[in-house]
Amino acid sequence: MAIAGGGFAGRALALALAKLAPQGFRVALIDTEAAQTSGAADARALALTAATKNLLAALDLWEQLAPSAQAIEAIEITDSPLNAALRPHFLGFDTELKHDGAMAYIVEHGVLSRVLAGAVARTEAIEIFAPDTVADYAADAFKVTVKLGSGKTIEASLLVAADGKRSRLRERAGIKCVGWSYPQIGIVTTVAHARAHHGKAVQHFLPSGPFAMLPLTGNRCSIVWTEDRARGEAIMALDEAGFLAELSKRFGFRLGEISLAGPRQSFPLDMQIARAFVADRLALIGDAAHVVHPLAGQGLNIGMRDVAALAETLVEATRLGLDIGSAATLERYSRWRRFDSAFSAAVMDGLNRLFSNDNAPLRTLRDLGLGLVDRAPALKRFLVSEAAGATGTLPRLLKGERI
Ligand SMILES: Cc1cc2nc3c(=O)[nH]c(=O)nc-3n(C[C@H](O)[C@H](O)[C@H](O)COP(=O)(O)OP(=O)(O)OC[C@H]3O[C@@H](n4cnc5c(N)ncnc54)[C@H](O)[C@@H]3O)c2cc1C
């Protein structure tokens, strides 16, 4: 089979099929960027759920990642205007997070990218075509013929589009998306601070968007800062001292003196769901299928659900002697993933709309809601298991089982 796109989703699927499938798939993995550099310069860190950790452990990668992964030990949520003298605590998770390993871990983008790239390079059953690009493809009743920018041609039973949110393959298949761009940008950077964070993640809901402080190993936090587009671009244009001053207003002083410990980058934010996840001999995974607001750090985790569900579907089809690119096989994958992804995107969108405004009555209502949740231990445990990616019809790899 062939996979277009060697981001996290494409690499994880290639590894799952080449290393874990009992039938041992042969995979062609095509990426526009050279394998060593792909994803290396990204300033983001990723919140990986316990379910995604299970998938990475099944791929034998968690041991390598663990020293660089910071477990989330506590979460605090506040909701206040930027100039508020106090940021009252509305909702917190602490003991609920400590039942069965951590609910989530924060890992830097470059670290995860390097570990996945290394594993792909060491796996003989994966043939890498990079830097190269999938320029076009044509499907018939028996196979899909994939044409690369270099002029090479690959024949496979199935082509997987893991080529990101501007997926060329999705467009080529005539699949439209439902969605919109947010009038916000996401600013990311890394901050070093004097005092220990003790694994606490903090989410400040501010009127122009959520400001998240995600604990990294050592005395460092990764910042995911959603801001109105015009204001965000002005902040990005500031010199280092000006940028740090704006950052400090939001970060606060409880972790002592802060300094920038990494580059700053900004990302456009979108919500996007493909109207179909499959077409003739084509399956969409990761951001090619869905893009969600980053406020709960779920985008890649939802993509890993696609990876695990598609791997399990393809292994099952092969076991039954079925064609992995047939409409029946692909329909099973689509039924499994489409509703779940659309639901997650709608929840993230709803949260962003509910919190990213300065409407006083709405603030009173939502703070009342957060306060009520804070006093309901059973509901809090449910929310933790939802955020750990442990609810719904989970594919086996996400439960730590074999395919
Ligand atoms: C600010 C921000 C913070 C985030 N934080 C989190 C978080 O904490 N947790 C989380 O789970 N998610 C998070 N996300 C989302 C997460 O980063 C994405 O969901 C994830 O990176 C998508 O991975 P992907 O492999 O699907 O796509 P991509 O990473 O976009 O990979 C696509 C790949 O396809 C290649 N490609 C493109 N076109 C072609 C072609 N024609 N032929 C061959 N190759 C091609 C590209 O080179 C690229 O390598 C965040 C997103 C943002 C913007």
The ligand as an SDF file (V2000), in Angstrom:
LIG
                    3D

 53 58  0  0  0  0  0  0  0  0999 V2000
   -1.0010   25.6140   17.6280 C   0  0  0  0  0  0  0  0  0  0  0  0
   -1.3180   24.1330   17.5280 C   0  0  0  0  0  0  0  0  0  0  0  0
   -1.1570   23.3140   18.6400 C   0  0  0  0  0  0  0  0  0  0  0  0
   -1.4770   21.9580   18.5700 C   0  0  0  0  0  0  0  0  0  0  0  0
   -1.3520   21.1740   19.6900 N   0  0  0  0  0  0  0  0  0  0  0  0
   -1.7290   19.8760   19.6420 C   0  0  0  0  0  0  0  0  0  0  0  0
   -1.6510   19.0430   20.8090 C   0  0  0  0  0  0  0  0  0  0  0  0
   -1.2560   19.4720   21.8940 O   0  0  0  0  0  0  0  0  0  0  0  0
   -2.0530   17.7350   20.7170 N   0  0  0  0  0  0  0  0  0  0  0  0
   -2.5360   17.2300   19.5540 C   0  0  0  0  0  0  0  0  0  0  0  0
   -2.9380   16.0540   19.5350 O   0  0  0  0  0  0  0  0  0  0  0  0
   -2.5890   17.9810   18.4260 N   0  0  0  0  0  0  0  0  0  0  0  0
   -2.2040   19.2800   18.4350 C   0  0  0  0  0  0  0  0  0  0  0  0
   -2.2680   20.0410   17.3010 N   0  0  0  0  0  0  0  0  0  0  0  0
   -2.6950   19.4040   16.0330 C   0  0  0  0  0  0  0  0  0  0  0  0
   -1.5540   18.5870   15.4000 C   0  0  0  0  0  0  0  0  0  0  0  0
   -0.3850   19.3860   15.3020 O   0  0  0  0  0  0  0  0  0  0  0  0
   -1.9790   18.0940   14.0160 C   0  0  0  0  0  0  0  0  0  0  0  0
   -3.2480   17.4750   14.1250 O   0  0  0  0  0  0  0  0  0  0  0  0
   -0.9740   17.0700   13.4750 C   0  0  0  0  0  0  0  0  0  0  0  0
    0.3050   17.6080   13.4210 O   0  0  0  0  0  0  0  0  0  0  0  0
   -1.4070   16.6110   12.0770 C   0  0  0  0  0  0  0  0  0  0  0  0
   -0.5670   15.5680   11.6450 O   0  0  0  0  0  0  0  0  0  0  0  0
   -0.7570   14.9470   10.1850 P   0  0  0  0  0  0  0  0  0  0  0  0
    0.2960   13.9020   10.0670 O   0  0  0  0  0  0  0  0  0  0  0  0
   -2.1680   14.5560    9.9650 O   0  0  0  0  0  0  0  0  0  0  0  0
   -0.5060   16.1490    9.1650 O   0  0  0  0  0  0  0  0  0  0  0  0
    0.8400   17.0300    8.9180 P   0  0  0  0  0  0  0  0  0  0  0  0
    1.6640   17.1180   10.1400 O   0  0  0  0  0  0  0  0  0  0  0  0
    0.3640   18.2930    8.2830 O   0  0  0  0  0  0  0  0  0  0  0  0
    1.6390   16.1680    7.8610 O   0  0  0  0  0  0  0  0  0  0  0  0
    1.3340   16.1480    6.4950 C   0  0  0  0  0  0  0  0  0  0  0  0
    2.5650   15.6880    5.7280 C   0  0  0  0  0  0  0  0  0  0  0  0
    2.2040   15.5030    4.3550 O   0  0  0  0  0  0  0  0  0  0  0  0
    3.2400   15.9810    3.5260 C   0  0  0  0  0  0  0  0  0  0  0  0
    2.6120   16.2810    2.2180 N   0  0  0  0  0  0  0  0  0  0  0  0
    1.7450   17.2660    1.9100 C   0  0  0  0  0  0  0  0  0  0  0  0
    1.3490   17.1660    0.6220 N   0  0  0  0  0  0  0  0  0  0  0  0
    1.9730   16.0650    0.1080 C   0  0  0  0  0  0  0  0  0  0  0  0
    1.9530   15.4160   -1.1650 C   0  0  0  0  0  0  0  0  0  0  0  0
    1.2230   15.8640   -2.2050 N   0  0  0  0  0  0  0  0  0  0  0  0
    2.7190   14.3150   -1.3530 N   0  0  0  0  0  0  0  0  0  0  0  0
    3.4570   13.8270   -0.3190 C   0  0  0  0  0  0  0  0  0  0  0  0
    3.5070   14.3950    0.9120 N   0  0  0  0  0  0  0  0  0  0  0  0
    2.7710   15.5000    1.1230 C   0  0  0  0  0  0  0  0  0  0  0  0
    3.8180   17.1850    4.2730 C   0  0  0  0  0  0  0  0  0  0  0  0
    5.1730   17.4040    3.9230 O   0  0  0  0  0  0  0  0  0  0  0  0
    3.7020   16.7140    5.7470 C   0  0  0  0  0  0  0  0  0  0  0  0
    4.8770   16.0510    6.1910 O   0  0  0  0  0  0  0  0  0  0  0  0
   -1.9510   21.4020   17.3420 C   0  0  0  0  0  0  0  0  0  0  0  0
   -2.0990   22.2280   16.2120 C   0  0  0  0  0  0  0  0  0  0  0  0
   -1.7940   23.5770   16.3010 C   0  0  0  0  0  0  0  0  0  0  0  0
   -1.9640   24.4540   15.0600 C   0  0  0  0  0  0  0  0  0  0  0  0
  1  2  1  0
  2  3  1  0
  2 52  2  0
  3  4  2  0
  4  5  1  0
  4 50  1  0
  5  6  2  0
  6  7  1  0
  6 13  1  0
  7  8  2  0
  7  9  1  0
  9 10  1  0
 10 11  2  0
 10 12  1  0
 12 13  2  0
 13 14  1  0
 14 15  1  0
 14 50  1  0
 15 16  1  0
 16 17  1  0
 16 18  1  0
 18 19  1  0
 18 20  1  0
 20 21  1  0
 20 22  1  0
 22 23  1  0
 23 24  1  0
 24 25  2  0
 24 26  1  0
 24 27  1  0
 27 28  1  0
 28 29  2  0
 28 30  1  0
 28 31  1  0
 31 32  1  0
 32 33  1  0
 33 34  1  0
 33 48  1  0
 34 35  1  0
 35 36  1  0
 35 46  1  0
 36 37  1  0
 36 45  1  0
 37 38  2  0
 38 39  1  0
 39 40  1  0
 39 45  2  0
 40 41  1  0
 40 42  2  0
 42 43  1  0
 43 44  2  0
 44 45  1  0
 46 47  1  0
 46 48  1  0
 48 49  1  0
 50 51  2  0
 51 52  1  0
 52 53  1  0
M  END
$$$$
